[in-house]
Structure formats: C-alpha cells, structure tokens
Amino acid sequence: MMSTAVDFLSGAITLGFFLAGLYFLRFWRRTQDSLFGAFAVAFALLGTGQAIQAFANIAEEERGYVYLIRLAAFSVILVAIVHKNRSTE
C-alpha cells in the first residue's frame, strides 16, 4: 500500500515539474526572455531527475548521481538570475 502511494506521488511531482516547464516555455516563446527559458530548462531537468528516481529503482546509497541533475537545474536558475541582473545594469 505504501509503495503505491509513493509511486503515485512521485508521478504527480514529475508531472508538476514538466507542466511548470511548459508554462515557462510558453512565456519564453512570447517574450524571448532568457530567464523564462532558463526556468523551462530547469523544470525539465527536475522532472527528468524525478522520473529517473521513480522508474529506475535505484538503491538509496546510489542516488547521488540523480541529485547531480537537480544541482544542474538549480545552477541553470542561478546563472540565469545573475545574467539577468548584470544585463539590466
């Protein structure tokens, strides 16, 4: 029973990440603002990492590589914010 709930919630989180990415992609296509594009890429990376973790049945000790995808996603956001702030000065 617990495994079914975890699988369901993991899928819901993955769907949420991909929907958020599509939402930001829509704004990026409308405005061509690089910050929206970076958020779209970051949410796609977060969704991919969540899907890998859910479907691959990786042991907890070996999940470190999956967290590198999350690190890449947050790095994309951080670089985009710094780039946006430097370009407006």
PDB file of N, CA, C and O in Angstrom:
ATOM      1  N   MET A   1       0.825  -1.194   0.000  1.00  0.00           N
ATOM      2  CA  MET A   1       0.000   0.000   0.000  1.00  0.00           C
ATOM      3  C   MET A   1       0.867   1.255   0.000  1.00  0.00           C
ATOM      4  O   MET A   1       0.595   2.193  -0.749  1.00  0.00           O
ATOM      5  N   MET A   2       1.900   1.281   0.826  1.00  0.00           N
ATOM      6  CA  MET A   2       2.754   2.460   0.914  1.00  0.00           C
ATOM      7  C   MET A   2       3.512   2.691  -0.390  1.00  0.00           C
ATOM      8  O   MET A   2       3.692   3.834  -0.808  1.00  0.00           O
ATOM      9  N   SER A   3       3.953   1.620  -1.029  1.00  0.00           N
ATOM     10  CA  SER A   3       4.688   1.741  -2.284  1.00  0.00           C
ATOM     11  C   SER A   3       3.810   2.338  -3.378  1.00  0.00           C
ATOM     12  O   SER A   3       4.290   3.128  -4.192  1.00  0.00           O
ATOM     13  N   THR A   4       2.562   1.979  -3.407  1.00  0.00           N
ATOM     14  CA  THR A   4       1.639   2.515  -4.403  1.00  0.00           C
ATOM     15  C   THR A   4       1.458   4.016  -4.217  1.00  0.00           C
ATOM     16  O   THR A   4       1.429   4.766  -5.193  1.00  0.00           O
ATOM     17  N   ALA A   5       1.337   4.449  -2.984  1.00  0.00           N
ATOM     18  CA  ALA A   5       1.177   5.882  -2.705  1.00  0.00           C
ATOM     19  C   ALA A   5       2.429   6.657  -3.088  1.00  0.00           C
ATOM     20  O   ALA A   5       2.337   7.749  -3.649  1.00  0.00           O
ATOM     21  N   VAL A   6       3.590   6.102  -2.789  1.00  0.00           N
ATOM     22  CA  VAL A   6       4.843   6.767  -3.136  1.00  0.00           C
ATOM     23  C   VAL A   6       4.990   6.859  -4.651  1.00  0.00           C
ATOM     24  O   VAL A   6       5.406   7.895  -5.171  1.00  0.00           O
ATOM     25  N   ASP A   7       4.653   5.785  -5.363  1.00  0.00           N
ATOM     26  CA  ASP A   7       4.722   5.800  -6.821  1.00  0.00           C
ATOM     27  C   ASP A   7       3.761   6.827  -7.412  1.00  0.00           C
ATOM     28  O   ASP A   7       4.109   7.542  -8.352  1.00  0.00           O
ATOM     29  N   PHE A   8       2.561   6.899  -6.864  1.00  0.00           N
ATOM     30  CA  PHE A   8       1.570   7.858  -7.349  1.00  0.00           C
ATOM     31  C   PHE A   8       2.054   9.292  -7.122  1.00  0.00           C
ATOM     32  O   PHE A   8       1.978  10.122  -8.028  1.00  0.00           O
ATOM     33  N   LEU A   9       2.543   9.581  -5.937  1.00  0.00           N
ATOM     34  CA  LEU A   9       3.001  10.939  -5.628  1.00  0.00           C
ATOM     35  C   LEU A   9       4.242  11.306  -6.434  1.00  0.00           C
ATOM     36  O   LEU A   9       4.409  12.459  -6.832  1.00  0.00           O
ATOM     37  N   SER A  10       5.103  10.335  -6.673  1.00  0.00           N
ATOM     38  CA  SER A  10       6.283  10.593  -7.485  1.00  0.00           C
ATOM     39  C   SER A  10       5.887  10.947  -8.912  1.00  0.00           C
ATOM     40  O   SER A  10       6.479  11.835  -9.524  1.00  0.00           O
ATOM     41  N   GLY A  11       4.902  10.264  -9.432  1.00  0.00           N
ATOM     42  CA  GLY A  11       4.399  10.596 -10.762  1.00  0.00           C
ATOM     43  C   GLY A  11       3.740  11.958 -10.806  1.00  0.00           C
ATOM     44  O   GLY A  11       3.887  12.691 -11.784  1.00  0.00           O
ATOM     45  N   ALA A  12       3.014  12.301  -9.754  1.00  0.00           N
ATOM     46  CA  ALA A  12       2.365  13.606  -9.691  1.00  0.00           C
ATOM     47  C   ALA A  12       3.405  14.729  -9.632  1.00  0.00           C
ATOM     48  O   ALA A  12       3.235  15.773 -10.262  1.00  0.00           O
ATOM     49  N   ILE A  13       4.463  14.513  -8.885  1.00  0.00           N
ATOM     50  CA  ILE A  13       5.526  15.514  -8.794  1.00  0.00           C
ATOM     51  C   ILE A  13       6.222  15.665 -10.146  1.00  0.00           C
ATOM     52  O   ILE A  13       6.515  16.781 -10.574  1.00  0.00           O
ATOM     53  N   THR A  14       6.487  14.544 -10.814  1.00  0.00           N
ATOM     54  CA  THR A  14       7.112  14.583 -12.130  1.00  0.00           C
ATOM     55  C   THR A  14       6.237  15.351 -13.111  1.00  0.00           C
ATOM     56  O   THR A  14       6.737  16.194 -13.857  1.00  0.00           O
ATOM     57  N   LEU A  15       4.953  15.073 -13.120  1.00  0.00           N
ATOM     58  CA  LEU A  15       4.023  15.790 -13.992  1.00  0.00           C
ATOM     59  C   LEU A  15       4.011  17.280 -13.668  1.00  0.00           C
ATOM     60  O   LEU A  15       3.978  18.113 -14.573  1.00  0.00           O
ATOM     61  N   GLY A  16       4.039  17.612 -12.394  1.00  0.00           N
ATOM     62  CA  GLY A  16       4.058  19.018 -11.992  1.00  0.00           C
ATOM     63  C   GLY A  16       5.296  19.743 -12.486  1.00  0.00           C
ATOM     64  O   GLY A  16       5.209  20.880 -12.951  1.00  0.00           O
ATOM     65  N   PHE A  17       6.462  19.086 -12.389  1.00  0.00           N
ATOM     66  CA  PHE A  17       7.686  19.703 -12.902  1.00  0.00           C
ATOM     67  C   PHE A  17       7.593  19.955 -14.401  1.00  0.00           C
ATOM     68  O   PHE A  17       7.947  21.035 -14.872  1.00  0.00           O
ATOM     69  N   PHE A  18       7.116  18.957 -15.156  1.00  0.00           N
ATOM     70  CA  PHE A  18       7.022  19.125 -16.601  1.00  0.00           C
ATOM     71  C   PHE A  18       5.975  20.165 -16.990  1.00  0.00           C
ATOM     72  O   PHE A  18       6.170  20.899 -17.958  1.00  0.00           O
ATOM     73  N   LEU A  19       4.878  20.239 -16.259  1.00  0.00           N
ATOM     74  CA  LEU A  19       3.869  21.267 -16.544  1.00  0.00           C
ATOM     75  C   LEU A  19       4.407  22.664 -16.251  1.00  0.00           C
ATOM     76  O   LEU A  19       4.143  23.604 -17.002  1.00  0.00           O
ATOM     77  N   ALA A  20       5.157  22.801 -15.167  1.00  0.00           N
ATOM     78  CA  ALA A  20       5.768  24.096 -14.859  1.00  0.00           C
ATOM     79  C   ALA A  20       6.765  24.482 -15.945  1.00  0.00           C
ATOM     80  O   ALA A  20       6.851  25.649 -16.329  1.00  0.00           O
ATOM     81  N   GLY A  21       7.517  23.501 -16.441  1.00  0.00           N
ATOM     82  CA  GLY A  21       8.445  23.774 -17.531  1.00  0.00           C
ATOM     83  C   GLY A  21       7.734  24.239 -18.785  1.00  0.00           C
ATOM     84  O   GLY A  21       8.192  25.167 -19.452  1.00  0.00           O
ATOM     85  N   LEU A  22       6.610  23.600 -19.116  1.00  0.00           N
ATOM     86  CA  LEU A  22       5.831  24.023 -20.280  1.00  0.00           C
ATOM     87  C   LEU A  22       5.233  25.417 -20.083  1.00  0.00           C
ATOM     88  O   LEU A  22       5.126  26.195 -21.031  1.00  0.00           O
ATOM     89  N   TYR A  23       4.851  25.718 -18.863  1.00  0.00           N
ATOM     90  CA  TYR A  23       4.299  27.030 -18.542  1.00  0.00           C
ATOM     91  C   TYR A  23       5.341  28.118 -18.793  1.00  0.00           C
ATOM     92  O   TYR A  23       5.041  29.147 -19.399  1.00  0.00           O
ATOM     93  N   PHE A  24       6.580  27.880 -18.318  1.00  0.00           N
ATOM     94  CA  PHE A  24       7.637  28.858 -18.535  1.00  0.00           C
ATOM     95  C   PHE A  24       8.071  28.888 -19.995  1.00  0.00           C
ATOM     96  O   PHE A  24       8.477  29.938 -20.493  1.00  0.00           O
ATOM     97  N   LEU A  25       7.995  27.768 -20.682  1.00  0.00           N
ATOM     98  CA  LEU A  25       8.329  27.733 -22.099  1.00  0.00           C
ATOM     99  C   LEU A  25       7.365  28.602 -22.900  1.00  0.00           C
ATOM    100  O   LEU A  25       7.761  29.266 -23.858  1.00  0.00           O
ATOM    101  N   ARG A  26       6.117  28.589 -22.504  1.00  0.00           N
ATOM    102  CA  ARG A  26       5.129  29.432 -23.179  1.00  0.00           C
ATOM    103  C   ARG A  26       5.476  30.913 -23.012  1.00  0.00           C
ATOM    104  O   ARG A  26       5.389  31.680 -23.972  1.00  0.00           O
ATOM    105  N   PHE A  27       5.869  31.323 -21.796  1.00  0.00           N
ATOM    106  CA  PHE A  27       6.255  32.715 -21.578  1.00  0.00           C
ATOM    107  C   PHE A  27       7.536  33.056 -22.316  1.00  0.00           C
ATOM    108  O   PHE A  27       7.687  34.171 -22.816  1.00  0.00           O
ATOM    109  N   TRP A  28       8.470  32.100 -22.390  1.00  0.00           N
ATOM    110  CA  TRP A  28       9.710  32.350 -23.109  1.00  0.00           C
ATOM    111  C   TRP A  28       9.438  32.568 -24.597  1.00  0.00           C
ATOM    112  O   TRP A  28      10.037  33.451 -25.211  1.00  0.00           O
ATOM    113  N   ARG A  29       8.546  31.776 -25.176  1.00  0.00           N
ATOM    114  CA  ARG A  29       8.217  31.929 -26.601  1.00  0.00           C
ATOM    115  C   ARG A  29       7.551  33.274 -26.871  1.00  0.00           C
ATOM    116  O   ARG A  29       7.715  33.850 -27.946  1.00  0.00           O
ATOM    117  N   ARG A  30       6.804  33.768 -25.899  1.00  0.00           N
ATOM    118  CA  ARG A  30       6.103  35.043 -26.079  1.00  0.00           C
ATOM    119  C   ARG A  30       7.051  36.233 -25.915  1.00  0.00           C
ATOM    120  O   ARG A  30       6.972  37.197 -26.676  1.00  0.00           O
ATOM    121  N   THR A  31       7.954  36.168 -24.915  1.00  0.00           N
ATOM    122  CA  THR A  31       8.781  37.325 -24.579  1.00  0.00           C
ATOM    123  C   THR A  31      10.237  37.199 -25.011  1.00  0.00           C
ATOM    124  O   THR A  31      10.942  38.205 -25.082  1.00  0.00           O
ATOM    125  N   GLN A  32      10.704  35.982 -25.302  1.00  0.00           N
ATOM    126  CA  GLN A  32      12.110  35.711 -25.614  1.00  0.00           C
ATOM    127  C   GLN A  32      13.048  36.148 -24.477  1.00  0.00           C
ATOM    128  O   GLN A  32      14.213  36.468 -24.716  1.00  0.00           O
ATOM    129  N   ASP A  33      12.537  36.157 -23.255  1.00  0.00           N
ATOM    130  CA  ASP A  33      13.346  36.481 -22.075  1.00  0.00           C
ATOM    131  C   ASP A  33      14.116  35.233 -21.651  1.00  0.00           C
ATOM    132  O   ASP A  33      13.531  34.169 -21.445  1.00  0.00           O
ATOM    133  N   SER A  34      15.414  35.376 -21.525  1.00  0.00           N
ATOM    134  CA  SER A  34      16.247  34.211 -21.216  1.00  0.00           C
ATOM    135  C   SER A  34      15.953  33.625 -19.837  1.00  0.00           C
ATOM    136  O   SER A  34      16.189  32.438 -19.608  1.00  0.00           O
ATOM    137  N   LEU A  35      15.448  34.430 -18.932  1.00  0.00           N
ATOM    138  CA  LEU A  35      15.123  33.916 -17.598  1.00  0.00           C
ATOM    139  C   LEU A  35      13.987  32.889 -17.665  1.00  0.00           C
ATOM    140  O   LEU A  35      14.032  31.866 -16.982  1.00  0.00           O
ATOM    141  N   PHE A  36      12.982  33.161 -18.481  1.00  0.00           N
ATOM    142  CA  PHE A  36      11.900  32.191 -18.650  1.00  0.00           C
ATOM    143  C   PHE A  36      12.400  30.914 -19.318  1.00  0.00           C
ATOM    144  O   PHE A  36      11.967  29.818 -18.963  1.00  0.00           O
ATOM    145  N   GLY A  37      13.305  31.048 -20.282  1.00  0.00           N
ATOM    146  CA  GLY A  37      13.891  29.875 -20.911  1.00  0.00           C
ATOM    147  C   GLY A  37      14.697  29.046 -19.936  1.00  0.00           C
ATOM    148  O   GLY A  37      14.665  27.817 -19.979  1.00  0.00           O
ATOM    149  N   ALA A  38      15.422  29.719 -19.056  1.00  0.00           N
ATOM    150  CA  ALA A  38      16.211  29.002 -18.054  1.00  0.00           C
ATOM    151  C   ALA A  38      15.305  28.258 -17.075  1.00  0.00           C
ATOM    152  O   ALA A  38      15.603  27.128 -16.688  1.00  0.00           O
ATOM    153  N   PHE A  39      14.216  28.881 -16.681  1.00  0.00           N
ATOM    154  CA  PHE A  39      13.282  28.196 -15.784  1.00  0.00           C
ATOM    155  C   PHE A  39      12.645  26.996 -16.476  1.00  0.00           C
ATOM    156  O   PHE A  39      12.419  25.966 -15.840  1.00  0.00           O
ATOM    157  N   ALA A  40      12.355  27.115 -17.763  1.00  0.00           N
ATOM    158  CA  ALA A  40      11.795  25.980 -18.507  1.00  0.00           C
ATOM    159  C   ALA A  40      12.780  24.822 -18.552  1.00  0.00           C
ATOM    160  O   ALA A  40      12.395  23.670 -18.353  1.00  0.00           O
ATOM    161  N   VAL A  41      14.043  25.121 -18.813  1.00  0.00           N
ATOM    162  CA  VAL A  41      15.076  24.079 -18.843  1.00  0.00           C
ATOM    163  C   VAL A  41      15.252  23.469 -17.463  1.00  0.00           C
ATOM    164  O   VAL A  41      15.376  22.252 -17.332  1.00  0.00           O
ATOM    165  N   ALA A  42      15.264  24.307 -16.433  1.00  0.00           N
ATOM    166  CA  ALA A  42      15.465  23.815 -15.071  1.00  0.00           C
ATOM    167  C   ALA A  42      14.330  22.894 -14.634  1.00  0.00           C
ATOM    168  O   ALA A  42      14.577  21.852 -14.026  1.00  0.00           O
ATOM    169  N   PHE A  43      13.109  23.262 -14.933  1.00  0.00           N
ATOM    170  CA  PHE A  43      11.996  22.398 -14.547  1.00  0.00           C
ATOM    171  C   PHE A  43      11.975  21.105 -15.357  1.00  0.00           C
ATOM    172  O   PHE A  43      11.551  20.065 -14.853  1.00  0.00           O
ATOM    173  N   ALA A  44      12.428  21.162 -16.608  1.00  0.00           N
ATOM    174  CA  ALA A  44      12.553  19.931 -17.388  1.00  0.00           C
ATOM    175  C   ALA A  44      13.610  19.017 -16.773  1.00  0.00           C
ATOM    176  O   ALA A  44      13.419  17.802 -16.710  1.00  0.00           O
ATOM    177  N   LEU A  45      14.719  19.592 -16.320  1.00  0.00           N
ATOM    178  CA  LEU A  45      15.746  18.801 -15.652  1.00  0.00           C
ATOM    179  C   LEU A  45      15.232  18.210 -14.338  1.00  0.00           C
ATOM    180  O   LEU A  45      15.507  17.051 -14.028  1.00  0.00           O
ATOM    181  N   LEU A  46      14.491  19.000 -13.573  1.00  0.00           N
ATOM    182  CA  LEU A  46      13.936  18.495 -12.313  1.00  0.00           C
ATOM    183  C   LEU A  46      12.950  17.364 -12.567  1.00  0.00           C
ATOM    184  O   LEU A  46      12.937  16.374 -11.836  1.00  0.00           O
ATOM    185  N   GLY A  47      12.131  17.505 -13.590  1.00  0.00           N
ATOM    186  CA  GLY A  47      11.203  16.433 -13.942  1.00  0.00           C
ATOM    187  C   GLY A  47      11.909  15.184 -14.406  1.00  0.00           C
ATOM    188  O   GLY A  47      11.497  14.073 -14.073  1.00  0.00           O
ATOM    189  N   THR A  48      12.963  15.353 -15.167  1.00  0.00           N
ATOM    190  CA  THR A  48      13.741  14.208 -15.632  1.00  0.00           C
ATOM    191  C   THR A  48      14.400  13.485 -14.459  1.00  0.00           C
ATOM    192  O   THR A  48      14.389  12.255 -14.394  1.00  0.00           O
ATOM    193  N   GLY A  49      14.966  14.247 -13.544  1.00  0.00           N
ATOM    194  CA  GLY A  49      15.580  13.631 -12.358  1.00  0.00           C
ATOM    195  C   GLY A  49      14.571  12.885 -11.513  1.00  0.00           C
ATOM    196  O   GLY A  49      14.857  11.798 -11.011  1.00  0.00           O
ATOM    197  N   GLN A  50      13.400  13.458 -11.355  1.00  0.00           N
ATOM    198  CA  GLN A  50      12.347  12.801 -10.574  1.00  0.00           C
ATOM    199  C   GLN A  50      11.875  11.528 -11.266  1.00  0.00           C
ATOM    200  O   GLN A  50      11.628  10.518 -10.607  1.00  0.00           O
ATOM    201  N   ALA A  51      11.749  11.570 -12.580  1.00  0.00           N
ATOM    202  CA  ALA A  51      11.317  10.386 -13.323  1.00  0.00           C
ATOM    203  C   ALA A  51      12.365   9.277 -13.254  1.00  0.00           C
ATOM    204  O   ALA A  51      12.019   8.105 -13.101  1.00  0.00           O
ATOM    205  N   ILE A  52      13.630   9.637 -13.364  1.00  0.00           N
ATOM    206  CA  ILE A  52      14.695   8.640 -13.251  1.00  0.00           C
ATOM    207  C   ILE A  52      14.667   7.992 -11.880  1.00  0.00           C
ATOM    208  O   ILE A  52      14.784   6.773 -11.756  1.00  0.00           O
ATOM    209  N   GLN A  53      14.513   8.806 -10.863  1.00  0.00           N
ATOM    210  CA  GLN A  53      14.483   8.273  -9.499  1.00  0.00           C
ATOM    211  C   GLN A  53      13.272   7.374  -9.280  1.00  0.00           C
ATOM    212  O   GLN A  53      13.358   6.387  -8.549  1.00  0.00           O
ATOM    213  N   ALA A  54      12.161   7.700  -9.899  1.00  0.00           N
ATOM    214  CA  ALA A  54      10.951   6.906  -9.703  1.00  0.00           C
ATOM    215  C   ALA A  54      10.987   5.597 -10.473  1.00  0.00           C
ATOM    216  O   ALA A  54      10.561   4.563  -9.958  1.00  0.00           O
ATOM    217  N   PHE A  55      11.489   5.630 -11.698  1.00  0.00           N
ATOM    218  CA  PHE A  55      11.414   4.450 -12.560  1.00  0.00           C
ATOM    219  C   PHE A  55      12.612   3.525 -12.482  1.00  0.00           C
ATOM    220  O   PHE A  55      12.500   2.348 -12.828  1.00  0.00           O
ATOM    221  N   ALA A  56      13.748   4.022 -12.041  1.00  0.00           N
ATOM    222  CA  ALA A  56      14.969   3.223 -12.109  1.00  0.00           C
ATOM    223  C   ALA A  56      15.163   2.294 -10.916  1.00  0.00           C
ATOM    224  O   ALA A  56      16.016   1.409 -10.969  1.00  0.00           O
ATOM    225  N   ASN A  57      14.406   2.467  -9.856  1.00  0.00           N
ATOM    226  CA  ASN A  57      14.569   1.654  -8.639  1.00  0.00           C
ATOM    227  C   ASN A  57      16.020   1.615  -8.179  1.00  0.00           C
ATOM    228  O   ASN A  57      16.588   0.546  -7.956  1.00  0.00           O
ATOM    229  N   ILE A  58      16.601   2.784  -8.042  1.00  0.00           N
ATOM    230  CA  ILE A  58      17.989   2.903  -7.612  1.00  0.00           C
ATOM    231  C   ILE A  58      18.025   2.816  -6.090  1.00  0.00           C
ATOM    232  O   ILE A  58      17.200   3.421  -5.405  1.00  0.00           O
ATOM    233  N   ALA A  59      18.981   2.062  -5.569  1.00  0.00           N
ATOM    234  CA  ALA A  59      19.136   1.955  -4.116  1.00  0.00           C
ATOM    235  C   ALA A  59      19.496   3.323  -3.547  1.00  0.00           C
ATOM    236  O   ALA A  59      20.111   4.146  -4.225  1.00  0.00           O
ATOM    237  N   GLU A  60      19.106   3.556  -2.299  1.00  0.00           N
ATOM    238  CA  GLU A  60      19.314   4.872  -1.699  1.00  0.00           C
ATOM    239  C   GLU A  60      20.776   5.277  -1.652  1.00  0.00           C
ATOM    240  O   GLU A  60      21.090   6.465  -1.737  1.00  0.00           O
ATOM    241  N   GLU A  61      21.665   4.323  -1.521  1.00  0.00           N
ATOM    242  CA  GLU A  61      23.081   4.646  -1.437  1.00  0.00           C
ATOM    243  C   GLU A  61      23.632   5.140  -2.770  1.00  0.00           C
ATOM    244  O   GLU A  61      24.653   5.827  -2.799  1.00  0.00           O
ATOM    245  N   GLU A  62      22.977   4.804  -3.861  1.00  0.00           N
ATOM    246  CA  GLU A  62      23.478   5.129  -5.192  1.00  0.00           C
ATOM    247  C   GLU A  62      22.691   6.247  -5.872  1.00  0.00           C
ATOM    248  O   GLU A  62      22.823   6.433  -7.081  1.00  0.00           O
ATOM    249  N   ARG A  63      21.887   6.987  -5.135  1.00  0.00           N
ATOM    250  CA  ARG A  63      21.079   8.055  -5.724  1.00  0.00           C
ATOM    251  C   ARG A  63      21.835   9.366  -5.878  1.00  0.00           C
ATOM    252  O   ARG A  63      21.265  10.352  -6.345  1.00  0.00           O
ATOM    253  N   GLY A  64      23.069   9.395  -5.507  1.00  0.00           N
ATOM    254  CA  GLY A  64      23.839  10.633  -5.585  1.00  0.00           C
ATOM    255  C   GLY A  64      23.930  11.197  -6.983  1.00  0.00           C
ATOM    256  O   GLY A  64      23.919  12.414  -7.168  1.00  0.00           O
ATOM    257  N   TYR A  65      24.021  10.315  -7.978  1.00  0.00           N
ATOM    258  CA  TYR A  65      24.110  10.785  -9.359  1.00  0.00           C
ATOM    259  C   TYR A  65      22.820  11.434  -9.818  1.00  0.00           C
ATOM    260  O   TYR A  65      22.847  12.332 -10.659  1.00  0.00           O
ATOM    261  N   VAL A  66      21.707  11.002  -9.290  1.00  0.00           N
ATOM    262  CA  VAL A  66      20.423  11.627  -9.656  1.00  0.00           C
ATOM    263  C   VAL A  66      20.354  13.043  -9.103  1.00  0.00           C
ATOM    264  O   VAL A  66      19.758  13.925  -9.723  1.00  0.00           O
ATOM    265  N   TYR A  67      20.955  13.264  -7.949  1.00  0.00           N
ATOM    266  CA  TYR A  67      20.940  14.606  -7.368  1.00  0.00           C
ATOM    267  C   TYR A  67      21.816  15.576  -8.142  1.00  0.00           C
ATOM    268  O   TYR A  67      21.653  16.789  -8.010  1.00  0.00           O
ATOM    269  N   LEU A  68      22.739  15.070  -8.943  1.00  0.00           N
ATOM    270  CA  LEU A  68      23.521  15.958  -9.798  1.00  0.00           C
ATOM    271  C   LEU A  68      22.644  16.627 -10.852  1.00  0.00           C
ATOM    272  O   LEU A  68      22.932  17.741 -11.288  1.00  0.00           O
ATOM    273  N   ILE A  69      21.581  15.951 -11.258  1.00  0.00           N
ATOM    274  CA  ILE A  69      20.630  16.569 -12.200  1.00  0.00           C
ATOM    275  C   ILE A  69      19.927  17.740 -11.523  1.00  0.00           C
ATOM    276  O   ILE A  69      19.719  18.785 -12.139  1.00  0.00           O
ATOM    277  N   ARG A  70      19.562  17.564 -10.260  1.00  0.00           N
ATOM    278  CA  ARG A  70      18.947  18.672  -9.522  1.00  0.00           C
ATOM    279  C   ARG A  70      19.924  19.823  -9.346  1.00  0.00           C
ATOM    280  O   ARG A  70      19.545  20.989  -9.451  1.00  0.00           O
ATOM    281  N   LEU A  71      21.185  19.493  -9.078  1.00  0.00           N
ATOM    282  CA  LEU A  71      22.207  20.524  -8.958  1.00  0.00           C
ATOM    283  C   LEU A  71      22.345  21.296 -10.258  1.00  0.00           C
ATOM    284  O   LEU A  71      22.484  22.519 -10.243  1.00  0.00           O
ATOM    285  N   ALA A  72      22.307  20.595 -11.379  1.00  0.00           N
ATOM    286  CA  ALA A  72      22.379  21.262 -12.683  1.00  0.00           C
ATOM    287  C   ALA A  72      21.179  22.184 -12.890  1.00  0.00           C
ATOM    288  O   ALA A  72      21.326  23.285 -13.422  1.00  0.00           O
ATOM    289  N   ALA A  73      20.000  21.742 -12.474  1.00  0.00           N
ATOM    290  CA  ALA A  73      18.794  22.565 -12.636  1.00  0.00           C
ATOM    291  C   ALA A  73      18.894  23.851 -11.822  1.00  0.00           C
ATOM    292  O   ALA A  73      18.595  24.932 -12.330  1.00  0.00           O
ATOM    293  N   PHE A  74      19.308  23.739 -10.573  1.00  0.00           N
ATOM    294  CA  PHE A  74      19.418  24.937  -9.747  1.00  0.00           C
ATOM    295  C   PHE A  74      20.571  25.820 -10.200  1.00  0.00           C
ATOM    296  O   PHE A  74      20.523  27.037 -10.026  1.00  0.00           O
ATOM    297  N   SER A  75      21.607  25.220 -10.779  1.00  0.00           N
ATOM    298  CA  SER A  75      22.711  26.011 -11.328  1.00  0.00           C
ATOM    299  C   SER A  75      22.251  26.819 -12.533  1.00  0.00           C
ATOM    300  O   SER A  75      22.652  27.971 -12.703  1.00  0.00           O
ATOM    301  N   VAL A  76      21.414  26.221 -13.366  1.00  0.00           N
ATOM    302  CA  VAL A  76      20.864  26.941 -14.521  1.00  0.00           C
ATOM    303  C   VAL A  76      20.068  28.149 -14.039  1.00  0.00           C
ATOM    304  O   VAL A  76      20.193  29.236 -14.603  1.00  0.00           O
ATOM    305  N   ILE A  77      19.255  27.970 -13.008  1.00  0.00           N
ATOM    306  CA  ILE A  77      18.466  29.084 -12.473  1.00  0.00           C
ATOM    307  C   ILE A  77      19.373  30.170 -11.911  1.00  0.00           C
ATOM    308  O   ILE A  77      19.159  31.355 -12.165  1.00  0.00           O
ATOM    309  N   LEU A  78      20.385  29.768 -11.147  1.00  0.00           N
ATOM    310  CA  LEU A  78      21.287  30.734 -10.542  1.00  0.00           C
ATOM    311  C   LEU A  78      22.048  31.525 -11.597  1.00  0.00           C
ATOM    312  O   LEU A  78      22.158  32.747 -11.490  1.00  0.00           O
ATOM    313  N   VAL A  79      22.568  30.858 -12.601  1.00  0.00           N
ATOM    314  CA  VAL A  79      23.292  31.543 -13.674  1.00  0.00           C
ATOM    315  C   VAL A  79      22.364  32.488 -14.423  1.00  0.00           C
ATOM    316  O   VAL A  79      22.770  33.595 -14.777  1.00  0.00           O
ATOM    317  N   ALA A  80      21.139  32.077 -14.668  1.00  0.00           N
ATOM    318  CA  ALA A  80      20.184  32.935 -15.386  1.00  0.00           C
ATOM    319  C   ALA A  80      19.842  34.185 -14.578  1.00  0.00           C
ATOM    320  O   ALA A  80      19.705  35.270 -15.143  1.00  0.00           O
ATOM    321  N   ILE A  81      19.705  34.040 -13.275  1.00  0.00           N
ATOM    322  CA  ILE A  81      19.404  35.204 -12.431  1.00  0.00           C
ATOM    323  C   ILE A  81      20.572  36.170 -12.419  1.00  0.00           C
ATOM    324  O   ILE A  81      20.380  37.381 -12.536  1.00  0.00           O
ATOM    325  N   VAL A  82      21.784  35.647 -12.277  1.00  0.00           N
ATOM    326  CA  VAL A  82      22.968  36.511 -12.293  1.00  0.00           C
ATOM    327  C   VAL A  82      23.093  37.202 -13.646  1.00  0.00           C
ATOM    328  O   VAL A  82      23.382  38.397 -13.707  1.00  0.00           O
ATOM    329  N   HIS A  83      22.878  36.464 -14.724  1.00  0.00           N
ATOM    330  CA  HIS A  83      22.947  37.053 -16.062  1.00  0.00           C
ATOM    331  C   HIS A  83      21.898  38.139 -16.250  1.00  0.00           C
ATOM    332  O   HIS A  83      22.181  39.180 -16.843  1.00  0.00           O
ATOM    333  N   LYS A  84      20.710  37.910 -15.758  1.00  0.00           N
ATOM    334  CA  LYS A  84      19.620  38.887 -15.890  1.00  0.00           C
ATOM    335  C   LYS A  84      19.945  40.154 -15.102  1.00  0.00           C
ATOM    336  O   LYS A  84      19.701  41.262 -15.580  1.00  0.00           O
ATOM    337  N   ASN A  85      20.494  39.995 -13.901  1.00  0.00           N
ATOM    338  CA  ASN A  85      20.806  41.169 -13.084  1.00  0.00           C
ATOM    339  C   ASN A  85      21.985  41.962 -13.654  1.00  0.00           C
ATOM    340  O   ASN A  85      22.011  43.188 -13.549  1.00  0.00           O
ATOM    341  N   ARG A  86      22.932  41.294 -14.240  1.00  0.00           N
ATOM    342  CA  ARG A  86      24.081  42.003 -14.833  1.00  0.00           C
ATOM    343  C   ARG A  86      23.703  42.706 -16.131  1.00  0.00           C
ATOM    344  O   ARG A  86      24.264  43.755 -16.448  1.00  0.00           O
ATOM    345  N   SER A  87      22.778  42.155 -16.872  1.00  0.00           N
ATOM    346  CA  SER A  87      22.428  42.747 -18.161  1.00  0.00           C
ATOM    347  C   SER A  87      21.537  43.982 -18.017  1.00  0.00           C
ATOM    348  O   SER A  87      21.449  44.775 -18.954  1.00  0.00           O
ATOM    349  N   THR A  88      20.876  44.169 -16.876  1.00  0.00           N
ATOM    350  CA  THR A  88      19.998  45.320 -16.699  1.00  0.00           C
ATOM    351  C   THR A  88      20.702  46.506 -16.087  1.00  0.00           C
ATOM    352  O   THR A  88      20.126  47.592 -16.012  1.00  0.00           O
ATOM    353  N   GLU A  89      21.931  46.327 -15.646  1.00  0.00           N
ATOM    354  CA  GLU A  89      22.647  47.450 -15.013  1.00  0.00           C
ATOM    355  C   GLU A  89      23.182  48.418 -16.015  1.00  0.00           C
ATOM    356  O   GLU A  89      23.805  49.412 -15.642  1.00  0.00           O
TER     357      GLU A  89
END
